[in-house]
């Protein structure tokens, strides 16, 4: 079971989520960096992930489609800026509209710290244009973290490593 601590500065346009997972850092990093894993946990609660394409290297792009329980597809795209295995991933994030138009691009930094066989993951995303935009991401990313914790706990990942 993951221990959760979620924080965000109410006056800034930044999102910060911190979670501790009962899994080694190398495993938590790996499940963030492979489509075979992302298909199984990526997206908010009750979403599925029908498509994940990633060129996991600095300068490489990713494109992921998540599907809501109502069958609505949402596409996120971006570019990897920095990868330091197993410590940090930095990438851009933007929603892609139906006609290929991009929404506001934000920068996401995910860090993975070893805590005696457990992993402290810190997720930072900024800048958002408004506090409301930021807050709309809190529920989604919190759901992603919950699904990641469940995936790590079940052990479905063992055959994929």
N, C-alpha and C positions, 0 to 999 in steps of 0.2 A: 504494500500500500504506500502511496506517495504521501508525503507531508506537504501541505500547500501553504504558501504565504503569497498573497497577491497585494501589490502596492502600486499606487500611481499618485503622482502629485496632482492634486485637484486644480492647481493653477497653471499647469503646463500642458502642452500639446504632445506629451510623451506617454507611452504605455510601458509599464514595467511589471513583469510577472516573474516570480521566483518560486520554484518547486524543487523539492528533494525527492528523488526517485530511489527506490530500493533495487538498484541495479548498478553495475560498474560503469564508469564513465565511458569506456571503450564501446560498450554495448549501446548506451544511450546515444552516443555520437553516431554509431553505425546506423541505427534505425532512423536517424534524421537524414541520412545521406544516400539512401538506396531506394529506388522505386519499389522494389520487391517488398520492402517494409512499409513504405508510406501508403501503399494501397490499403493496408490493413488498419491504419489508425488515423490517417490525415483527415482533418475536417472536424467541424463542430459535432456535438452530440446528434446522433441519428442521421448524419450525412454519410454518403458513400463517396468513394474516389474512383471514378471510372477511367481517369487518365492522368498519368504522371510521366512527364518527359523531362529529363534533366541531363545536362552536361556539367557534371560536378567537378568544376575546376575554376580557379579565378578567371573571370571573363566569360565563363560559360553561362548559358541561359537555362531557365526552367520554365515549364508551363504545366499547370495542374488544374484539373477540373474537379470540383466537388459538387455533389448532387444533393439537394435538399430532400427531406421526406416527401415533399409535394412534387418531386420530379424536376425542379428548376435547377439548371446548371449555372455554376458560377466559376469563372476562369480567372486564375491568378497567374501573373507572369513576373519575371524579374531576371536579374543577372547576379551571379556570385561575384562579390568584390574581394573577399578574403576567406581563406580556409586554412586553419591551423589545427591539424588533427592531433589529438582528440579534444582540443581546447575551445575552439571558436569557429563560428560560421557567420559571415556578414554578407547580406544580400539585399537587393532592392525588392520591393513588393508593390504591385499595382493590380487593381482589378481590370480585366479586359471586358469591354462591352460587346454586345452582339455583332456590331459592325467593325470590331477590331480597335475601337478607340480605347485609350488608356485613361484610367482615373488617376488620382493623385498618387505619385510615387513616394513611398516612404522607404526608410532604411531600417532593416532588421538586423540586430546583433544577438546571436544566441551563444552563450558561454556555458561550458561544461566544467565543473570543478569537482575533483575527487574528494569525497568525504568518507574515507575509510571503507571503501567498497560500495558506497552509495554515491549518488550524483546530485550535486546542486546545479540546477539549470536556471539560468537567468535569461529572460527574453525581454529585449528592449526594442520598441518600434517608435519612430518619429521621423519627421514632424507631421502632425495632423493639422489640418486647417482650423478645426474647431474642437472644443472639448467634446461636443456631441459626436463628431467623427471618431475621436479617440475612444469614447465610451462604447460606440457601436462595435468595436473590435474586442472589447474586454470579454464579453460572453463567448464569442467565437473562439478566441485563443484559449480561454479557460477550458472550454469544451475539448479543444485539441489536446491540452495537457492532461485532462481526465482520461481521454481515450488512450493517450500514450502510456499513462500509468497502468491502465488495465491491460494493454498489450504486453507491457514488460512483465506484469505479474503472471499472466497466463502462460508465457513461455512459448507461444506460437512461433517466435522468431528463431528458435534453436536450429531448425533445419535450413535456415536462410543465411547463417553466418559462415 
